[in-house]
Amino acid sequence: MKKIILGAIFSLIFGAAAAGAQTISGSIGNGTAGKGKATRGRVEMNIPGGLHVNSNRPNSKYAVATVVRVSASGVRVSGVTYPGGKSRKFTFSETPISVYEGRVSFPFTVTVPANFSGSTLRVSVSVRSQACTDEVCYAPKTQTLTLTAKVR
């Protein structure tokens, strides 16, 4: 009986940890951006082994697509570029699903106007994704972060 209870507790803890295991980070240029210039930025998602997230175009009406949003005040932020996913067949799907695994980068561009008055730009990032194992998908979640760069 103790083994069953311990196994159930371990499964709950591992399942909860796995559901929140993908992390996001990012950067803008090398930490600086020039007035009147465009600078490349990127959002990175790190997905641990044993998990995948649905791509931006998962090829399944039931799979929650990964969506990355970037926004800022006083600067122009381009749309995010989504990489192609890997087509994989899972036990829970009748057809292959397009997924991201490992480390995935989502580039974008920030253009700082020549008359920008601040010394730091801030870009808000929101990433909605659904993590899955080969057998089950967890509830979708949204993660946020703020990227900064010095303006010169």
C-alpha positions in Angstrom: 0.0 0.0 0.0 2.8 2.4 0.8 4.4 1.8 -2.6 1.1 2.6 -4.3 0.7 5.8 -2.4 4.3 6.8 -2.9 4.0 6.1 -6.6 0.9 8.2 -6.9 2.5 11.1 -5.0 5.6 10.8 -7.3 3.4 10.8 -10.4 1.6 13.9 -9.2 4.8 15.7 -8.4 6.5 14.7 -11.6 3.4 15.4 -13.7 3.1 18.9 -12.2 6.8 19.6 -12.7 6.7 18.3 -16.3 3.8 20.5 -17.1 5.7 23.6 -16.2 9.1 22.4 -17.3 9.6 24.4 -20.5 11.3 27.7 -19.8 11.5 30.9 -21.8 14.3 33.5 -22.1 15.4 36.0 -24.7 17.5 39.0 -25.6 17.6 42.1 -27.8 20.8 42.4 -29.8 23.9 42.3 -27.6 22.0 44.3 -24.9 22.1 47.6 -26.8 20.0 49.2 -29.6 20.8 52.3 -31.7 18.4 55.2 -32.3 17.1 55.1 -35.8 18.2 51.5 -36.3 16.7 48.0 -36.4 18.0 45.4 -33.9 17.3 41.7 -33.9 15.8 40.1 -30.8 14.8 36.6 -30.0 12.7 34.6 -27.6 14.0 31.1 -26.7 12.1 28.2 -25.4 13.9 25.3 -23.7 11.9 22.1 -23.7 13.4 19.3 -21.5 13.9 15.8 -22.9 10.7 13.7 -22.8 8.5 16.7 -23.5 7.5 18.5 -26.6 5.2 21.5 -27.3 2.9 21.9 -30.2 4.3 24.1 -32.9 2.7 27.3 -34.1 0.9 25.2 -36.8 0.4 21.8 -35.1 -1.8 20.3 -38.0 -4.4 19.2 -35.5 -7.6 21.0 -34.5 -7.3 19.7 -31.0 -3.7 20.7 -30.3 -3.0 24.2 -28.8 -0.6 26.1 -31.0 2.4 27.9 -29.6 1.9 31.6 -29.8 4.7 34.2 -29.1 3.6 37.8 -28.8 6.1 40.7 -28.4 5.1 44.3 -27.8 6.7 47.6 -26.7 5.9 51.3 -26.3 7.8 53.9 -28.3 9.5 51.5 -30.7 8.3 49.3 -33.5 8.4 45.5 -33.0 8.0 43.2 -36.0 6.0 40.0 -36.0 7.7 36.9 -34.6 9.1 34.4 -37.0 8.1 30.8 -36.2 10.4 27.9 -37.1 9.0 24.8 -38.7 8.1 22.0 -36.3 9.0 18.3 -36.4 6.2 16.0 -37.7 5.7 13.3 -35.1 3.1 10.6 -34.6 1.9 9.9 -31.1 -0.3 7.3 -29.5 -3.0 9.9 -28.7 -3.3 11.2 -32.3 -4.5 9.6 -35.5 -2.3 11.8 -37.7 1.2 13.3 -37.2 1.4 16.5 -35.2 3.9 19.3 -35.8 5.9 19.9 -32.5 8.9 21.7 -31.1 11.5 19.8 -29.1 14.7 20.9 -27.3 15.7 24.5 -27.8 13.6 26.6 -30.1 14.3 30.2 -31.1 11.7 32.8 -32.2 13.4 35.9 -33.8 11.8 39.3 -34.2 13.1 42.8 -35.0 12.9 46.0 -32.9 13.2 49.4 -34.6 14.1 52.3 -32.4 13.0 55.7 -33.8 15.7 58.4 -34.2 13.8 60.6 -31.7 13.5 57.9 -29.0 13.8 59.8 -25.7 14.5 57.0 -23.2 17.8 55.3 -22.4 16.3 51.8 -22.1 13.8 49.9 -24.2 11.5 47.3 -22.8 9.8 44.6 -24.8 7.0 42.5 -23.2 6.9 38.9 -24.3 4.1 36.4 -23.8 4.4 32.7 -24.8 1.4 30.4 -24.8 2.2 26.7 -25.3 1.0 23.3 -24.4 3.6 20.7 -23.2 3.1 17.0 -23.8 4.8 13.7 -23.4 4.4 10.9 -25.9 1.2 9.8 -24.1 -0.5 12.9 -22.6 -0.8 16.6 -22.9 -0.9 19.0 -20.0 -3.1 22.1 -19.7 -1.8 25.0 -21.9 0.0 27.8 -20.0 1.2 31.3 -20.7 4.6 32.5 -19.6 5.7 36.2 -19.7 8.9 38.1 -19.4 10.3 41.5 -20.1 13.4 42.0 -22.3 15.5 45.2 -22.0 18.3 46.8 -24.0 20.2 50.1 -23.5 19.5 52.7 -26.2 22.3 54.8 -27.5 
